[in-house]
């Protein structure tokens, strides 16, 4: 337990430093208003001239040329219609995010204005129907003591990221209707009225401040030609953005034991703000600071094989967007980031393309919270599991035309809003390329060809051992056959709003692997939702593609904490032509132990227990069997699959259990195969031969 006490001491010390920093900054920012006007004056710049220059000479990349807009209207009218409809919902304050379902957050404490504007409730968790307290200085905030009930702070945070501002800007660009610019202006005043700098929950996490700042910067640039907004508005708007920049710069989330996607978001958000204020000394300092640290974090947070280091495929998508957005902004500024940065970014795209399922969606390995840099396509109804929107802009930015083959119908639209020249782009939605590869640093062995897909996870506790988004999924796997998901990673669901679900979804017992003696593979404190301690160190013994078969052999030592200790090894053999997956578990140790196997079936399958260690998995067009070589008794029970944050779908899990006395190595076999293959006489011989080969090694 010493490490728990050490971490608690470190956390309290860190929190004191953060509080002192923030209190000092809040005092500074409240000294005078608008702060930007005095800063411009000190720099010898006219407020009016500066605002005029900012509006006439955009600094970001998110503004298609008129010719591109005309092309979009002609070639993608359905996207135009959908975008304007989404913006109209925003004007009506109708939102749907993080599994909330449709909701309209009306502030009960403020009255509708004479012109009909209803103030937004920025403090509402619409799922729980609870409101967070207001007026608390951010340095005094304590989520677990101050939140109402089990309200989920991610929901009001997500709304206050204002990632709906770009869609308002898109609608303005497409229609030139002033109502979208007016709505943005009203929301700016609405937000700043109840969220003065440093006060309230929307200043407690700098990541959210930074993403809000980038959304505001993008939105304001998209409506820069609005005729309905006067100079006072533009001063208020850019003053608020400038204050965001100051707050981010002095409250960076890099003073903990390791930097994470939070610090990366801080850098990227500040990088966007720095582009707006490049005429000021502060803006130039922010830009240089961000460039230096972006270069460092690219090497620090991205592994050699291209995977984000937080042990999460969904978070990898967020990291790709952040690093790619920074690269695009640097290109537009005329100062591209380094060759090493771009090479590692290329590797990130290769890894993302490599791990995707045949349907183009991400397997939900590790945590998932639907985080995005900006949302230009399908705002309000985008599919969080689908990362392919980044392939088109990445193809243009990194000069990777191969990625255009998989960008899909969204590619043209997405690339245009990254300010890229889409004329002549050959964008298509081809099936994903075959892959047979071990991403050894990421801890993922992948085989994909047509509709057959296998991904095995055997990864270190990510984020340099912090384990904030790692799940206990050592030697777990996901398997699809003939394009149909059969056994899946369960996903993540929610974080702090349901502690039991949080620990269940990240625990060993909810993944397609073995739990021994009821022990987690890596040590978890159930009260620490974003911490895992490395005890299940993985090893990749071998990976081989032998033409007709692909095999992976791995082990981990997470059960050496048991008394007596145990080591778990697992070997996978995929018979490609037959869509047959063979699994051998090797359990090494001494003494009596309880082994529990878990198989998480995909939603939509009809599961039936046939007895004698055999379970049928029936889809729409074919039936597969899950079979225990030793005919272990199976148990079927209701389970959940989470495709994205806040959402869960009913599914069925199949569990097997054995109490055994170990004396060295014991072997257990399983197969997932077409039902008709299991009926063939030679199938038993194949399974027996497989286990015999493993036993002899």
N, C-alpha and C positions, 0 to 999 in steps of 0.2 A: 504493500500500500504506500510505500515511501514516494513512489512516483506521482501518486495522486496528490499527496501533500505538497510536494515540490511544485507541481503544476498549479495548485491552488495559490501558493505563495507568489509564484511568478505572475499569475493572472491579476491578483490584487495589486501588486506593484505596478504592473502595466496599466491597470485601470486608473491608478492615481496619476500617472504621468499624462495619460490622455485627458483626464478631467482638468488638470492644470492648464494644459495647452488650449483646450476648448474654451475654458472660462476667460482666458486672456484674449483670445481672438474675438469672442462674442462682445466683449467690452469695446474692443477696437472698432468692430463693424457697426456698433450702435452709437458711435460718437457723432457722426454726421450723415446726413442723407440729402440728396443722393451722393454716395461716395465717389461714383464714377466721375461726376462733374468736377469735383475738386481734384481728382487724380489727373484728368485731362488738362485741367488748368495748370497744374504743376508741371506737366510735360510740355506746356506751351502750345496746346492744341485747343481749337475751338470746338465746343460741344456740337454745335450745329454742323460744322464742316466735317467733323469726325463721323457723325451719324449719317450724313449724306454719303460720305465715302464708303462706309460699311454697307449701305443699301445698294450703292451702285456697283461695287466691286466685291462680289461674294468671295469668301475665303475657304469655304468648304467644297465638297464635291457633289452634294446631293441636290443638284438642280439641272435637270435635262435641258438641253437647248430647245428652242422652239421647233426646230426641224425634227428633233427626237420625239417631242410631244405629239407632233402631227403624225409621225410614224406609229406611235403607240395607239393613237386614236383610230388609225386606219387598220392596223394589224392586230390589235388586242382590245377591241371594243368591250369585250366581256370584263376585262380587268378595269377599264375606265368606269363602267357601270358599277362594279362591285366596290371600287374604291370610293366613289362618290356616295354610295349607299352606306358604307362604313363610316364615312365622315359625317353623314347626316345623323347616324346614331350617336356619334360623339357630341354633336351639337345638341341632341336631345338628352345627353348625359346618360345614355344607355350603354352599359359595359358588360363584358363577359370575359373573365380572366381566371387563370389558375383553378379551373374546375368549379368556379362559383355559380355558373349558369347566369342568365341575364339578370341584371340588377340596375337600379337607378339610385345612386347615393345622394339623397337630398338632405342638406344640413338642417336639423330641426331647430337649431339655435339662431339661425339668421333668416331674415325675411326675403321673399322674392323682390327683386328690384322693380322700380316703376316700368322699366322696359321689358319686363318678363323674364329676366335671367334668374334662375334658381341656383343659389350657392351650392356647391358640391360638398358633400360630407367626406372630407379627406381622412377621416378617422374611423371609418366603418369597416368591420369584418362582415360582409353580407351573408356569409355562410352561417356564422354563429349568431348574427343579428345583434352584435355587441359593438360598442364604440370605445375606442381607446381614449384615455384622459388627455386633455389639452393643457397647454401652459406650463409644462414641465421642462426645465432647462435640460438640454440633451446630456450634460455631464451627470445629472442626477438620475437619469433614466435607468430603471431596473425592470426588464421585461417580465420576469417571473413573479415579481412582487407587485407590479403596477398594472399589468394587463387585466382586463375583465374576464374572469373565468379562464377558458382555454382559447380565447380569441387568437386568431392567426394573424400575426403582424405582417406577414408577407402580402396579404391582400391589400391593405391600405398602402403599403410600400409600393406594390406593383402599380397601383393607380397613380401614386404620386411620382413615379418615374416619368409620367407624362409621355409614354411612348405612343400615345394617340395624337400628339401634336404633329408628327410628320404626316399622318394621314389627312389631317386638316390642311396642311400645307400642300399635299398632293392634290387634294380636291380644289384648292384655290388655283393651283397651276393649271389644272385641267379645265376649270369652268370660269375662272376669273370672277367668281361670285364672292362678293365682299363679306358675306355672312361667315365664311370660314375664318377669315382674318379677324373679324370682330369677336368670334367665339374664342380664339386664341388669346386675344387681348383681355377679354373678360376673365378667362381662366387664370391668366397671370395675376391679375388683381385679386381674384378670389383666393388663389393659393397663398400669396404673400400676406393677405389680411390675417389669416388664421395660422400661418406658419412663419412668423418673423424669424430671421436668421438665428439659428442655434436653439430655438424654442420648439419643443414638440418632437414626436417620434420620427418626423421626416428629416431630422438632422442627426439622428443617432447612429446611422450607418452611412459612412462616407461613400460606399459603393453606390447607394441609391441616390445620393446627392450628385455624384458624378454622372450617372446614367440620365438623371433628370436634366443636368446641365447640357449633355450632348443632345438630348431631345429638344430642349429649348433652342439651342443654337441652330439645329437643323430646321425646326419649325419656323423660327424667325426669319431665316434666310429664304425659305420658300415663299413667305408672304411679304417679302421686302418691297414689292411694288404696290402694295395695298394703298388705295387712295383714301380709305376711310379712317386711317390711323394717323393721329397728329404727332408732332415732334415730342410732346410730353409723354406720349405712350412709349415711343422709341427710347427715350431716356430712362423711363421706369424699367422697361424690359431689359435693356443692356446693363443698367445698374444692377438689377437682380442677377443677371448672368455673371457680371463681374464679381459680385459678392460670393456667388457660388464658387468661382475660381479661387478666390482668397480662402474660402472655407476648406476646399479640397486640398489646396497646397499645404495648409497648416494642420490638417487632420488626416494625413495619409495613413492607410492601414498596413504599414510595413514595419511596425515596431514590436510585433509579436515574434515568436520563435521562428516563424517561417512566413514568407509572403505567399499569398494565394490569389485566386481570381478576383478577390476584393481589391487588392493593391493594383492588379492589372487594370481593373475597371477604373480605379482612381486615375491612373496614368492616361488612359485613353480619353476619359471624360475631360480631364484637364487639357489634354492635347487639342481637343476640339475647341475648348474655350480659348486656349492660347492663340489659335488661328484667328479668332475674332478680334483679339486685343493685341495683335502683333505690333501695332504702332506704339504701344506702351512698354516701358522697361519691364514691368511685371509680366506682360504677355511674352516678351522675348525670353525672360528667365524661365517661365513655365515651359515654353517650347523646348528649350535646351535641356532642362531637367527631364522632361518626358522622353525626349529622344534618347538620352543616355540610359535611362532606366528601362525603356522599352527594349533596347538592345540587350541589356542584362537579363531582363525577365524572359526574353525569348529563349535564351540559353538555360536559364534557371528553371523555368516552369515547363519546358517542353523537352521530352526525353529524346534520346538519339534516334529512336525509330519513329518519331513524329507525334507520339501520344502526349496529351496533356498529363501532367504528373499527379493529378488529383484522383486517379483510379476511377474515373467516371467517363463513360462515352458521351452522355448528354452534356456534361460540363465541357468536354472537349469541343463540342459545337460552339459553345459560348466563347471559349478561348480563341477558336478560329476566327469568329466574327470580330472579336476585339483586335487581334493582331492584324487581320486583313484590313479592317477599317483604318487602323493607324498607318499601315503601308500605303493605302490609297491617299490618305490625307497628306502624308509626306511627299508622295509623288506630285500631288497637285501644288504643293508649296514650292516645288522645284528642288527639293533636297531629299531625294529618296533615302530610305534606310539602307543599311549595309547589305552587301552580298550574302554574308553569313545569316542575317535576319531572314532574307528572302529564301535562302536555301532551306532553312528550318521550317519556314512557313509552307514551302512546297511539300516537305515531309508530313506536315500536319494534314494537308489535303490528301496525300497518299494514304495515310492511316485512316482518315475518315472514309474515304472511298473503299478501303480494304475491309472494314468491319461491318459495312451496311448489310442488312438482310436482303434477300432477293427482291423484296417489294420496295426497296429503297429507304426503308425506315431504320432507325437506330435500335439495336438491342438495348434494353434498359439496364445495362451493367453499371452499378454504382448509383449514386444519387442523381435526381433529375428535378430541376425547379423551373424549367422553361425559360431560363435567362436568355436575353437577347441584347445586342447592341442597339439595333433599330429594326423596325418591322415595316418594310415597304410593300410586302405582298400578302394579301389575304388578311389584313388586320381584322381582328375579332373572330376569325374562324380558321386561322392557320393550324396546321398539324404539328404539334411540338415534337413528334418523333421524326419528322422529315427535315433533314438538314440540306437537302439538295439545292435550295435557293442560293447557297453560297458558291456553287460550282461555276455559274456564269460570270459573276464579277471576278472570281478568283482566276478563271481562265484568261480574262482580259488583263488583269493586273499583273499576273505572273507569266503571261504569254504561254498558257497551257491549253491549246485548242482541244486536247484530248478530253478535258473536263466538260466541254460543251456537249459531248455525246450523252451526258447523264444529267444535264441541267433541267430537262423537262420543259413543259409548256410555260413555266413561270420564269424561265431564264431571261428571255428578252425583256420582260417587264422589270425584273429585279436589277439587271445590269444597267438599264437606262437610268434608274434612280440612284445608282452609284455614280452617275455622271459620265458613263462610259459610252463610247461610240458603238452603237449596236447595228449599224448598217453592215449588211453582209455576214452577220454572225450566223453560222450554221449550227443552230441549237436544236437538239433533238432529245428524245427520251428513250434511248436504247436500253436494253437490258444491261445490267451491271457486268463488268468484265469478270472472267473467272479469276479466282484468287486461291492460292494455297500457300500460306505463309505463317510463320511464327513471329509475332511482334514481341520479342523477348523482353524488352524493357517495359512495355505496357503490360505484359503478362497475358496476352491473348493469342491463341492459336486459332486460325481461321481457315475454313475451306468453304468456297462458294462456287457453284457452277450451275447455271440455269436455276432450277428450283430447289436444288439441294444446298443446305447450309448448316455448318457446324461451327460454333465458336466456343472455345474452352477458356475459362478464366482461371489464372493462377498468378496473382499479382501481389506485389509488395503493398504494405500499408502506405498509401499515397501521401502526397504533399510532404515529402521528406519525413515520413513517419507520423505526421499529425493525424492522418486518417479521418479528416473531416467529411469526406464524401465517399469513403471506401465502404464496401459491404463485405460481410463474411461469406464470400463465394468461392473460396479456394477449391479448385478442381470441379467447380460447377460448370454448366454448359447450357447452350440453347441449340435446338435441332429442328430443322425444317426439311420436309421432303415433298417433292413435286409442287413446290411453291406454297405448301401449307405449313404454318407453324404448328409443331406438335408439343415440344417441351420448351418452356420459355423462362427467362429471368423474370422475376415477379415485378421489378420496378421499385419505386420508392414511396409513392403516395404523398405523404405530408411530413412536415418536420415537427414543430413544437405544439401544434394544436391537438395532436393525438399521440401522447408519449408511448402508449402500448403499441400502436400501429407503427410508429417510427422504429422502435426496436425490433418488432417482428419483421418488417420488410428488409431491414439491414442485417438480420440475424442469420446464423448458419442454417437453422431449421427451416427456413423459407426458401432455400436455394437447392438446386439440383446436385446435391453432394451428400456426404455422410456427416452426421453429428454423432460424436462418441461420448458416452457417459454424460449426456446433457450439457456438454461444455462447448462454448464458443471457440471457433478456430483462432481468432485474435481476440484478446481481452477487451471487453466492453464494460464501461460503467453505464448502466441504464439511464442515469441522471444526466450524463454528458452526451448530448445528441450529436455533437460534431467532434468526437474524439474516439479513436480506436488505438489500442496499443499492440505493437507488432509482437506476435508470438507464433504466427503461422507462416514464417518465412518460406517462400516458395522456391522450388528448383525445377527448371526445365531439363528433364533428363534427355529427351530426344524428340525430334519432329521429323517426319519423313513422308514424302509423297512418292509412292512406289508404282505409279501408273494406275493400277486398278484399285489401290487402297491408299488412304492417308492415315497416318498414325501419330498420336501424341502421347508421350509418357511424362508425367509430372509427379511431384511429391511436395508435401509441406510438413512442417514439424510442429504445427499448432497443438497437437495432443501430447507432446512430450512433457507438458505441465501435469499430466495425469499421473497418478500413483497406482500401479506402475505405468511408465510412459508408453506411448504408442506413436507410430509414424504411419501416415496414410499416403499411399501411392495409388495412382489411377492411370490406366492405359485405355486409350480410345482407338478403335479401329473402324474406319468408315469404308464399307464396301460400296464404291461409287455407283457402279452399274445397277446394283440391287436396291439402293437407298436403305441399306442395313447399317445400323450403328451398334457395334459391340463394345461393351464396357467391362473392364476387369478392375476390381478394387483389391488392392493388396494392403492388408492391415498387419503391421509388424509390432510385436510386443509380447508381454507376458501377462498372465493373470486374467481374471474375468472382467469382461467389458460388455456394455450395451451399445449396439450399433443401430443407428436409425437412418435409413435412406429416404430422401425426399425427391419426388418428381412432380414438377409444377406444370400442369397441362395448360395449353393455350385456351383462351376463351373460345366458345363456339363448338368445341369438340364434345361429342357424346361419349362418356366414359362408363364402361361396365366391367365389373369384376367377373372373370370367367373361372376363378378358382385355380388351384394348383400353381400359384405364382404367376398367373397370366391376366393381363388387363387389356381390354380393347379400347382403342382410341379411334373413334369414328368421326370422319369429316364429311363434307358434302359429296365427295366423289370417290373416296377410298377409305379403307379401314386399316389401321396399323395395330400392332400388338406391342405391349411392353411386358417383357417376360423376365422372371428371375430364374437363373439356371438352377438354383438350389430349391426352387419352389417355395420361397418364403411366403408367409401369409401376408397378403396385401390389405391395406386399409384405405378406403376412399373417403375424402371429406371435402367440404366446401372451402374454397380459398379465394384469393383476390389477385387480380393482375392490374397493375397501374400503368397505363400508357403515357401518362403525363401527370404533372403536379395537381393534386386535389381530385384526381379521377381514379376510380377503381371499377373493374369489371369482374363479375362473378366467373369463377372457373373451378376446376376440380384438381385436387392434389392427390397423388398416390404415394403412400408411405409403406415401407417395409421395415421390419424390426427383427433383430436377432440378438440373443444373449449368448456369448461365446467365451470359452476359455482359450486364450492365446498361448501358444508355445512356439514362438518364432513367427513365421509368416503364414497368414491364412488368406484364402482367395475366394472372391465372390464375383459372380458374373451376371450381367444384365444385357438384354438386347432390345432395341427398338427397330421394328422391321415391318414390312407389309404383311398383312394377315395371311395372304396366300403363300408368301415365302416361308412363313413359320409352319405351314402345313406340309411343306415338302420334306421327304425323308432325309435329304442331305442337310437340312437346316440344323438339325441336332448335331450332326457330325461337325459342321462348321463351328458351332458354338463350343462344343467339347474340345475341338482341336485348338481353338483360340485360347481357351482357359488353360489347356495343357501346355501350350507354348509359353504362356506367361509364367506358369508354375515352374517350368524347367529353367527359366532365365535366372 
